[in-house]
Amino acid sequence: MTEHTRIAALASVLLLTACAPDPADPHEAARGLLRAKLSQRCMESLPAGPQSTHYNDWSEVVDSCTQNAWYQANGCKNPELCLRELFPADKSKARGD
């Protein structure tokens, strides 16, 4: 096994374990849905982007929306309640109906 293969295998294992849900968090599915909806709401609130740019500005905007969604979702102790309060039209989806 080459050094590059070992590094790639180790990186894969680290990525898979980092993405695994926290078994101590019974609200992980609802928290993930809340993060997705918050990020989507952030992206929808943005004005139309530039037609051409010399920088990767939109990547920074998307990263900012994603980070904000993670921060807000992780700060919510009961994500099911936060989903119902922030997105009242999706009540049945938040309950899993």
N, CA, C and O atoms as a GROMACS GRO file, in nm:
protein
  388
    1MET      N    1   0.086  -0.117   0.000
    1MET     CA    2   0.000   0.000   0.000
    1MET      C    3   0.091   0.124   0.000
    1MET      O    4   0.178   0.138   0.086
    2THR      N    5   0.069   0.211  -0.096
    2THR     CA    6   0.152   0.331  -0.105
    2THR      C    7   0.110   0.432   0.001
    2THR      O    8   0.003   0.421   0.062
    3GLU      N    9   0.195   0.530   0.020
    3GLU     CA   10   0.166   0.635   0.118
    3GLU      C   11   0.040   0.711   0.081
    3GLU      O   12  -0.041   0.744   0.168
    4HIS      N   13   0.023   0.739  -0.049
    4HIS     CA   14  -0.097   0.812  -0.094
    4HIS      C   15  -0.224   0.730  -0.070
    4HIS      O   16  -0.328   0.786  -0.035
    5THR      N   17  -0.216   0.600  -0.090
    5THR     CA   18  -0.331   0.513  -0.068
    5THR      C   19  -0.368   0.511   0.080
    5THR      O   20  -0.486   0.515   0.115
    6ARG      N   21  -0.267   0.505   0.166
    6ARG     CA   22  -0.294   0.505   0.310
    6ARG      C   23  -0.357   0.637   0.354
    6ARG      O   24  -0.449   0.638   0.435
    7ILE      N   25  -0.307   0.746   0.300
    7ILE     CA   26  -0.363   0.877   0.335
    7ILE      C   27  -0.507   0.888   0.287
    7ILE      O   28  -0.593   0.938   0.359
    8ALA      N   29  -0.534   0.840   0.164
    8ALA     CA   30  -0.670   0.844   0.111
    8ALA      C   31  -0.763   0.757   0.194
    8ALA      O   32  -0.877   0.797   0.221
    9ALA      N   33  -0.717   0.640   0.234
    9ALA     CA   34  -0.800   0.551   0.316
    9ALA      C   35  -0.829   0.614   0.452
    9ALA      O   36  -0.941   0.609   0.501
   10LEU      N   37  -0.726   0.673   0.513
   10LEU     CA   38  -0.745   0.738   0.642
   10LEU      C   39  -0.842   0.856   0.630
   10LEU      O   40  -0.928   0.875   0.716
   11ALA      N   41  -0.827   0.934   0.524
   11ALA     CA   42  -0.917   1.048   0.504
   11ALA      C   43  -1.061   1.000   0.486
   11ALA      O   44  -1.154   1.062   0.538
   12SER      N   45  -1.080   0.890   0.414
   12SER     CA   46  -1.215   0.836   0.394
   12SER      C   47  -1.277   0.792   0.526
   12SER      O   48  -1.394   0.821   0.553
   13VAL      N   49  -1.200   0.724   0.608
   13VAL     CA   50  -1.250   0.680   0.738
   13VAL      C   51  -1.285   0.800   0.825
   13VAL      O   52  -1.389   0.800   0.890
   14LEU      N   53  -1.199   0.900   0.827
   14LEU     CA   54  -1.227   1.019   0.907
   14LEU      C   55  -1.352   1.090   0.860
   14LEU      O   56  -1.432   1.137   0.941
   15LEU      N   57  -1.369   1.100   0.728
   15LEU     CA   58  -1.490   1.165   0.676
   15LEU      C   59  -1.615   1.088   0.712
   15LEU      O   60  -1.716   1.147   0.750
   16LEU      N   61  -1.610   0.956   0.702
   16LEU     CA   62  -1.728   0.875   0.734
   16LEU      C   63  -1.763   0.884   0.882
   16LEU      O   64  -1.880   0.891   0.916
   17THR      N   65  -1.664   0.883   0.968
   17THR     CA   66  -1.695   0.890   1.110
   17THR      C   67  -1.740   1.030   1.150
   17THR      O   68  -1.820   1.045   1.242
   18ALA      N   69  -1.689   1.130   1.083
   18ALA     CA   70  -1.730   1.268   1.114
   18ALA      C   71  -1.873   1.294   1.070
   18ALA      O   72  -1.941   1.378   1.128
   19CYS      N   73  -1.918   1.222   0.968
   19CYS     CA   74  -2.053   1.244   0.916
   19CYS      C   75  -2.157   1.158   0.986
   19CYS      O   76  -2.277   1.176   0.964
   20ALA      N   77  -2.115   1.067   1.068
   20ALA     CA   78  -2.210   0.979   1.136
   20ALA      C   79  -2.291   1.060   1.237
   20ALA      O   80  -2.237   1.149   1.303
   21PRO      N   81  -2.420   1.030   1.248
   21PRO     CA   82  -2.502   1.104   1.344
   21PRO      C   83  -2.458   1.077   1.487
   21PRO      O   84  -2.406   0.970   1.518
   22ASP      N   85  -2.479   1.173   1.571
   22ASP     CA   86  -2.446   1.161   1.712
   22ASP      C   87  -2.551   1.072   1.778
   22ASP      O   88  -2.668   1.110   1.783
   23PRO      N   89  -2.512   0.955   1.829
   23PRO     CA   90  -2.612   0.865   1.889
   23PRO      C   91  -2.678   0.924   2.013
   23PRO      O   92  -2.785   0.879   2.054
   24ALA      N   93  -2.615   1.025   2.073
   24ALA     CA   94  -2.673   1.086   2.193
   24ALA      C   95  -2.778   1.191   2.158
   24ALA      O   96  -2.847   1.240   2.248
   25ASP      N   97  -2.792   1.227   2.030
   25ASP     CA   98  -2.886   1.330   1.990
   25ASP      C   99  -3.010   1.265   1.926
   25ASP      O  100  -3.006   1.224   1.810
   26PRO      N  101  -3.120   1.256   2.001
   26PRO     CA  102  -3.240   1.193   1.946
   26PRO      C  103  -3.310   1.280   1.841
   26PRO      O  104  -3.402   1.234   1.774
   27HIS      N  105  -3.266   1.404   1.826
   27HIS     CA  106  -3.329   1.497   1.732
   27HIS      C  107  -3.246   1.518   1.606
   27HIS      O  108  -3.266   1.616   1.535
   28GLU      N  109  -3.153   1.428   1.576
   28GLU     CA  110  -3.060   1.450   1.465
   28GLU      C  111  -3.132   1.467   1.331
   28GLU      O  112  -3.094   1.554   1.253
   29ALA      N  113  -3.234   1.388   1.303
   29ALA     CA  114  -3.305   1.400   1.175
   29ALA      C  115  -3.375   1.536   1.165
   29ALA      O  116  -3.367   1.602   1.062
   30ALA      N  117  -3.444   1.576   1.270
   30ALA     CA  118  -3.512   1.705   1.269
   30ALA      C  119  -3.412   1.819   1.262
   30ALA      O  120  -3.437   1.921   1.197
   31ARG      N  121  -3.298   1.803   1.329
   31ARG     CA  122  -3.195   1.907   1.326
   31ARG      C  123  -3.139   1.921   1.184
   31ARG      O  124  -3.111   2.033   1.140
   32GLY      N  125  -3.121   1.810   1.114
   32GLY     CA  126  -3.074   1.815   0.976
   32GLY      C  127  -3.174   1.884   0.885
   32GLY      O  128  -3.136   1.964   0.799
   33LEU      N  129  -3.302   1.854   0.903
   33LEU     CA  130  -3.406   1.919   0.824
   33LEU      C  131  -3.409   2.069   0.855
   33LEU      O  132  -3.423   2.150   0.764
   34LEU      N  133  -3.396   2.104   0.980
   34LEU     CA  134  -3.393   2.245   1.019
   34LEU      C  135  -3.275   2.317   0.955
   34LEU      O  136  -3.290   2.428   0.904
   35ARG      N  137  -3.157   2.254   0.956
   35ARG     CA  138  -3.039   2.314   0.892
   35ARG      C  139  -3.064   2.338   0.744
   35ARG      O  140  -3.031   2.444   0.692
   36ALA      N  141  -3.120   2.238   0.676
   36ALA     CA  142  -3.145   2.251   0.532
   36ALA      C  143  -3.243   2.364   0.503
   36ALA      O  144  -3.221   2.443   0.411
   37LYS      N  145  -3.350   2.372   0.580
   37LYS     CA  146  -3.451   2.476   0.557
   37LYS      C  147  -3.397   2.615   0.589
   37LYS      O  148  -3.426   2.711   0.518
   38LEU      N  149  -3.317   2.627   0.695
   38LEU     CA  150  -3.258   2.756   0.729
   38LEU      C  151  -3.160   2.802   0.621
   38LEU      O  152  -3.157   2.919   0.585
   39SER      N  153  -3.082   2.709   0.571
   39SER     CA  154  -2.987   2.743   0.464
   39SER      C  155  -3.061   2.783   0.338
   39SER      O  156  -3.022   2.879   0.270
   40GLN      N  157  -3.167   2.709   0.304
   40GLN     CA  158  -3.247   2.742   0.186
   40GLN      C  159  -3.311   2.880   0.201
   40GLN      O  160  -3.312   2.959   0.107
   41ARG      N  161  -3.364   2.910   0.319
   41ARG     CA  162  -3.425   3.040   0.343
   41ARG      C  163  -3.321   3.151   0.326
   41ARG      O  164  -3.351   3.256   0.268
   42CYS      N  165  -3.202   3.129   0.376
   42CYS     CA  166  -3.094   3.227   0.362
   42CYS      C  167  -3.063   3.251   0.214
   42CYS      O  168  -3.050   3.366   0.172
   43MET      N  169  -3.051   3.144   0.137
   43MET     CA  170  -3.019   3.159  -0.006
   43MET      C  171  -3.131   3.228  -0.082
   43MET      O  172  -3.105   3.307  -0.173
   44GLU      N  173  -3.256   3.201  -0.045
   44GLU     CA  174  -3.370   3.264  -0.113
   44GLU      C  175  -3.380   3.413  -0.082
   44GLU      O  176  -3.439   3.488  -0.159
   45SER      N  177  -3.323   3.456   0.029
   45SER     CA  178  -3.332   3.597   0.067
   45SER      C  179  -3.227   3.684  -0.002
   45SER      O  180  -3.229   3.806   0.012
   46LEU      N  181  -3.137   3.622  -0.075
   46LEU     CA  182  -3.029   3.697  -0.140
   46LEU      C  183  -3.077   3.762  -0.268
   46LEU      O  184  -3.166   3.710  -0.335
   47PRO      N  185  -3.020   3.877  -0.303
   47PRO     CA  186  -3.052   3.939  -0.432
   47PRO      C  187  -2.988   3.858  -0.544
   47PRO      O  188  -2.906   3.770  -0.520
   48ALA      N  189  -3.026   3.889  -0.668
   48ALA     CA  190  -2.967   3.821  -0.783
   48ALA      C  191  -2.816   3.846  -0.783
   48ALA      O  192  -2.770   3.955  -0.750
   49GLY      N  193  -2.742   3.745  -0.820
   49GLY     CA  194  -2.597   3.755  -0.818
   49GLY      C  195  -2.540   3.828  -0.938
   49GLY      O  196  -2.612   3.858  -1.033
   50PRO      N  197  -2.412   3.857  -0.933
   50PRO     CA  198  -2.348   3.925  -1.045
   50PRO      C  199  -2.342   3.835  -1.168
   50PRO      O  200  -2.335   3.712  -1.156
   51GLN      N  201  -2.346   3.896  -1.285
   51GLN     CA  202  -2.339   3.818  -1.409
   51GLN      C  203  -2.198   3.764  -1.433
   51GLN      O  204  -2.182   3.655  -1.487
   52SER      N  205  -2.099   3.840  -1.393
   52SER     CA  206  -1.961   3.791  -1.403
   52SER      C  207  -1.884   3.841  -1.281
   52SER      O  208  -1.911   3.949  -1.228
   53THR      N  209  -1.791   3.762  -1.239
   53THR     CA  210  -1.713   3.799  -1.122
   53THR      C  211  -1.571   3.746  -1.138
   53THR      O  212  -1.549   3.646  -1.207
   54HIS      N  213  -1.477   3.812  -1.077
   54HIS     CA  214  -1.338   3.767  -1.082
   54HIS      C  215  -1.304   3.679  -0.962
   54HIS      O  216  -1.196   3.620  -0.956
   55TYR      N  217  -1.394   3.670  -0.870
   55TYR     CA  218  -1.371   3.594  -0.748
   55TYR      C  219  -1.482   3.491  -0.732
   55TYR      O  220  -1.581   3.493  -0.806
   56ASN      N  221  -1.465   3.403  -0.639
   56ASN     CA  222  -1.567   3.302  -0.612
   56ASN      C  223  -1.658   3.353  -0.500
   56ASN      O  224  -1.670   3.290  -0.395
   57ASP      N  225  -1.721   3.469  -0.524
   57ASP     CA  226  -1.805   3.533  -0.422
   57ASP      C  227  -1.921   3.445  -0.379
   57ASP      O  228  -1.955   3.441  -0.260
   58TRP      N  229  -1.984   3.374  -0.474
   58TRP     CA  230  -2.101   3.295  -0.439
   58TRP      C  231  -2.066   3.178  -0.350
   58TRP      O  232  -2.147   3.134  -0.268
   59SER      N  233  -1.946   3.127  -0.364
   59SER     CA  234  -1.902   3.020  -0.275
   59SER      C  235  -1.898   3.071  -0.131
   59SER      O  236  -1.936   2.999  -0.038
   60GLU      N  237  -1.852   3.193  -0.112
   60GLU     CA  238  -1.848   3.252   0.021
   60GLU      C  239  -1.988   3.275   0.076
   60GLU      O  240  -2.013   3.257   0.195
   61VAL      N  241  -2.080   3.316  -0.012
   61VAL     CA  242  -2.219   3.340   0.031
   61VAL      C  243  -2.283   3.208   0.074
   61VAL      O  244  -2.348   3.202   0.178
   62VAL      N  245  -2.266   3.105  -0.007
   62VAL     CA  246  -2.322   2.973   0.026
   62VAL      C  247  -2.262   2.922   0.157
   62VAL      O  248  -2.334   2.870   0.243
   63ASP      N  249  -2.132   2.935   0.172
   63ASP     CA  250  -2.067   2.893   0.296
   63ASP      C  251  -2.123   2.968   0.417
   63ASP      O  252  -2.144   2.910   0.523
   64SER      N  253  -2.145   3.097   0.399
   64SER     CA  254  -2.199   3.177   0.509
   64SER      C  255  -2.340   3.132   0.547
   64SER      O  256  -2.372   3.120   0.665
   65CYS      N  257  -2.425   3.106   0.447
   65CYS     CA  258  -2.561   3.057   0.475
   65CYS      C  259  -2.555   2.921   0.544
   65CYS      O  260  -2.631   2.896   0.638
   66THR      N  261  -2.467   2.835   0.498
   66THR     CA  262  -2.454   2.702   0.557
   66THR      C  263  -2.407   2.711   0.702
   66THR      O  264  -2.462   2.644   0.790
   67GLN      N  265  -2.306   2.792   0.727
   67GLN     CA  266  -2.256   2.807   0.864
   67GLN      C  267  -2.361   2.866   0.956
   67GLN      O  268  -2.375   2.824   1.070
   68ASN      N  269  -2.435   2.963   0.906
   68ASN     CA  270  -2.541   3.025   0.985
   68ASN      C  271  -2.649   2.922   1.019
   68ASN      O  272  -2.699   2.917   1.132
   69ALA      N  273  -2.686   2.839   0.921
   69ALA     CA  274  -2.787   2.736   0.945
   69ALA      C  275  -2.740   2.636   1.050
   69ALA      O  276  -2.817   2.597   1.137
   70TRP      N  277  -2.614   2.594   1.044
   70TRP     CA  278  -2.559   2.502   1.144
   70TRP      C  279  -2.564   2.565   1.282
   70TRP      O  280  -2.605   2.501   1.379
   71TYR      N  281  -2.523   2.689   1.291
   71TYR     CA  282  -2.521   2.760   1.419
   71TYR      C  283  -2.661   2.768   1.478
   71TYR      O  284  -2.681   2.740   1.597
   72GLN      N  285  -2.759   2.807   1.395
   72GLN     CA  286  -2.895   2.822   1.445
   72GLN      C  287  -2.956   2.687   1.482
   72GLN      O  288  -3.021   2.675   1.586
   73ALA      N  289  -2.937   2.586   1.398
   73ALA     CA  290  -2.995   2.455   1.426
   73ALA      C  291  -2.933   2.392   1.550
   73ALA      O  292  -3.004   2.330   1.630
   74ASN      N  293  -2.804   2.406   1.567
   74ASN     CA  294  -2.739   2.347   1.684
   74ASN      C  295  -2.772   2.423   1.811
   74ASN      O  296  -2.762   2.368   1.921
   75GLY      N  297  -2.813   2.549   1.799
   75GLY     CA  298  -2.852   2.627   1.916
   75GLY      C  299  -2.994   2.600   1.962
   75GLY      O  300  -3.035   2.644   2.069
   76CYS      N  301  -3.069   2.527   1.881
   76CYS     CA  302  -3.208   2.495   1.912
   76CYS      C  303  -3.212   2.364   1.991
   76CYS      O  304  -3.172   2.260   1.940
   77LYS      N  305  -3.261   2.369   2.114
   77LYS     CA  306  -3.266   2.248   2.197
   77LYS      C  307  -3.368   2.147   2.148
   77LYS      O  308  -3.347   2.026   2.161
   78ASN      N  309  -3.480   2.196   2.092
   78ASN     CA  310  -3.584   2.107   2.040
   78ASN      C  311  -3.610   2.144   1.894
   78ASN      O  312  -3.694   2.230   1.867
   79PRO      N  313  -3.540   2.081   1.799
   79PRO     CA  314  -3.554   2.119   1.659
   79PRO      C  315  -3.695   2.100   1.603
   79PRO      O  316  -3.735   2.173   1.512
   80GLU      N  317  -3.770   2.003   1.655
   80GLU     CA  318  -3.908   1.986   1.607
   80GLU      C  319  -3.990   2.111   1.636
   80GLU      O  320  -4.067   2.157   1.551
   81LEU      N  321  -3.975   2.166   1.755
   81LEU     CA  322  -4.045   2.288   1.793
   81LEU      C  323  -3.997   2.406   1.708
   81LEU      O  324  -4.078   2.486   1.662
   82CYS      N  325  -3.867   2.416   1.687
   82CYS     CA  326  -3.814   2.524   1.603
   82CYS      C  327  -3.867   2.514   1.460
   82CYS      O  328  -3.900   2.616   1.399
   83LEU      N  329  -3.877   2.392   1.407
   83LEU     CA  330  -3.932   2.374   1.272
   83LEU      C  331  -4.076   2.424   1.266
   83LEU      O  332  -4.114   2.494   1.172
   84ARG      N  333  -4.157   2.388   1.367
   84ARG     CA  334  -4.297   2.431   1.367
   84ARG      C  335  -4.309   2.583   1.378
   84ARG      O  336  -4.396   2.643   1.316
   85GLU      N  337  -4.221   2.644   1.458
   85GLU     CA  338  -4.228   2.789   1.476
   85GLU      C  339  -4.175   2.866   1.355
   85GLU      O  340  -4.234   2.966   1.315
   86LEU      N  341  -4.066   2.819   1.296
   86LEU     CA  342  -4.005   2.891   1.185
   86LEU      C  343  -4.069   2.862   1.050
   86LEU      O  344  -4.069   2.946   0.961
   87PHE      N  345  -4.125   2.742   1.035
   87PHE     CA  346  -4.183   2.700   0.908
   87PHE      C  347  -4.322   2.642   0.934
   87PHE      O  348  -4.341   2.521   0.921
   88PRO      N  349  -4.420   2.726   0.969
   88PRO     CA  350  -4.553   2.675   1.008
   88PRO      C  351  -4.625   2.602   0.895
   88PRO      O  352  -4.711   2.518   0.923
   89ALA      N  353  -4.594   2.630   0.770
   89ALA     CA  354  -4.663   2.562   0.660
   89ALA      C  355  -4.621   2.416   0.649
   89ALA      O  356  -4.690   2.338   0.584
   90ASP      N  357  -4.510   2.379   0.710
   90ASP     CA  358  -4.458   2.243   0.700
   90ASP      C  359  -4.484   2.161   0.826
   90ASP      O  360  -4.406   2.071   0.858
   91LYS      N  361  -4.591   2.190   0.898
   91LYS     CA  362  -4.617   2.123   1.027
   91LYS      C  363  -4.621   1.971   1.014
   91LYS      O  364  -4.563   1.901   1.097
   92SER      N  365  -4.687   1.919   0.911
   92SER     CA  366  -4.699   1.774   0.899
   92SER      C  367  -4.564   1.711   0.871
   92SER      O  368  -4.538   1.600   0.919
   93LYS      N  369  -4.476   1.776   0.796
   93LYS     CA  370  -4.344   1.721   0.767
   93LYS      C  371  -4.258   1.719   0.892
   93LYS      O  372  -4.180   1.625   0.912
   94ALA      N  373  -4.270   1.820   0.977
   94ALA     CA  374  -4.190   1.826   1.100
   94ALA      C  375  -4.228   1.714   1.196
   94ALA      O  376  -4.143   1.665   1.270
   95ARG      N  377  -4.355   1.673   1.194
   95ARG     CA  378  -4.400   1.565   1.283
   95ARG      C  379  -4.373   1.429   1.221
   95ARG      O  380  -4.382   1.327   1.290
   96GLY      N  381  -4.341   1.425   1.090
   96GLY     CA  382  -4.317   1.297   1.025
   96GLY      C  383  -4.443   1.232   0.973
   96GLY      O  384  -4.443   1.112   0.948
   97ASP      N  385  -4.553   1.308   0.957
   97ASP     CA  386  -4.679   1.253   0.906
   97ASP      C  387  -4.669   1.222   0.758
   97ASP      O  388  -4.766   1.174   0.698
   0.00000   0.00000   0.00000
